[in-house]
Amino acid sequence: MGDARKKEVSYTRIMKHKKVKEYEQNFMDEHGYIYCELCSINQSFAFSVHHIVYKSQCGNHPEINNHKNLIMVCADCHKKLHDNQKENDNLIQERGLKELFI
């Protein structure tokens, strides 16, 4: 891979990371605390931002880190979303993500 391509890939990864961090910060600013957007629990040790349309499905799509495609979840719900495609598909439909990723 050429130097220019390496810089482009690194820049893309940094920008994606920044957008996820921005989502986390905006969530805190808006709500004042972290909670799971699916089960509403706020007493968990592990919260993460889940990509509803997986990065593995759309890789470098410019909208992969769009806030509509991100959701704050506890570890249990994160696992459920990865284990149960139907729940994830419901979120895709609710948030209009098919149109975003066309």
KOLPARO-184525 format. One record per residue (C-alpha): x, y, z. Coordinates in steps of 0.5 Angstrom, whole numbers, padded with zeros to 4 digits, always signed. Example, Ala and Ser with C-alpha at 12.3 -4.5 7.8 and 13.67 -1.06 7.14 Angstrom:
BEGIN
+0025-0009+0016 +0027-0002+0014 
# end
This chain:
BEGIN
+0000+0000+0000 +0003+0007-0002 +0004+0012+0003 -0002+0017+0001 -0006+0011+0001 -0004+0009+0008 -0005+0016+0011 -0012+0016+0008 -0014+0010+0011 -0011+0013+0018 -0015+0019+0017 -0021+0015+0016 -0020+0011+0022 -0019+0017+0026 -0025+0021+0023 -0029+0015+0025 -0027+0014+0032 -0028+0022+0033 -0035+0021+0031 -0036+0015+0035 -0033+0020+0041 -0037+0025+0039 -0044+0021+0039 -0042+0019+0047 -0040+0026+0049 -0047+0029+0046 -0051+0023+0049 -0048+0025+0056 -0049+0033+0054 -0056+0031+0053 -0058+0026+0058 -0053+0028+0064 -0051+0020+0064 -0050+0014+0060 -0056+0009+0060 -0058+0003+0055 -0062+0006+0050 -0065-0001+0049 -0067-0003+0056 -0066+0004+0060 -0061+0001+0065 -0056+0006+0068 -0052+0001+0073 -0048-0003+0068 -0040-0003+0068 -0040-0003+0061 -0043+0001+0056 -0041+0002+0048 -0043+0005+0042 -0046+0000+0037 -0046+0001+0030 -0053-0002+0028 -0051-0003+0021 -0045-0006+0022 -0038-0004+0020 -0037-0011+0017 -0043-0010+0013 -0041-0003+0010 -0034-0002+0012 -0032+0005+0009 -0039+0007+0007 -0039+0015+0009 -0045+0014+0013 -0043+0008+0018 -0041+0013+0024 -0048+0017+0022 -0051+0019+0029 -0057+0015+0026 -0053+0009+0026 -0050+0009+0033 -0054+0007+0039 -0051+0007+0046 -0052+0000+0049 -0050-0004+0056 -0046-0010+0055 -0052-0015+0055 -0056-0011+0050 -0050-0011+0045 -0049-0018+0045 -0057-0019+0044 -0056-0015+0038 -0050-0019+0035 -0054-0025+0037 -0061-0023+0034 -0061-0020+0027 -0069-0019+0028 -0068-0014+0033 -0062-0010+0029 -0067-0011+0023 -0072-0007+0027 -0067-0002+0029 -0065-0001+0022 -0073+0000+0020 -0074+0005+0026 -0069+0009+0024 -0069+0009+0017 -0062+0007+0016 -0064+0003+0009 -0065+0009+0006 -0058+0012+0009 -0054+0006+0006 -0057+0006-0001 
# end
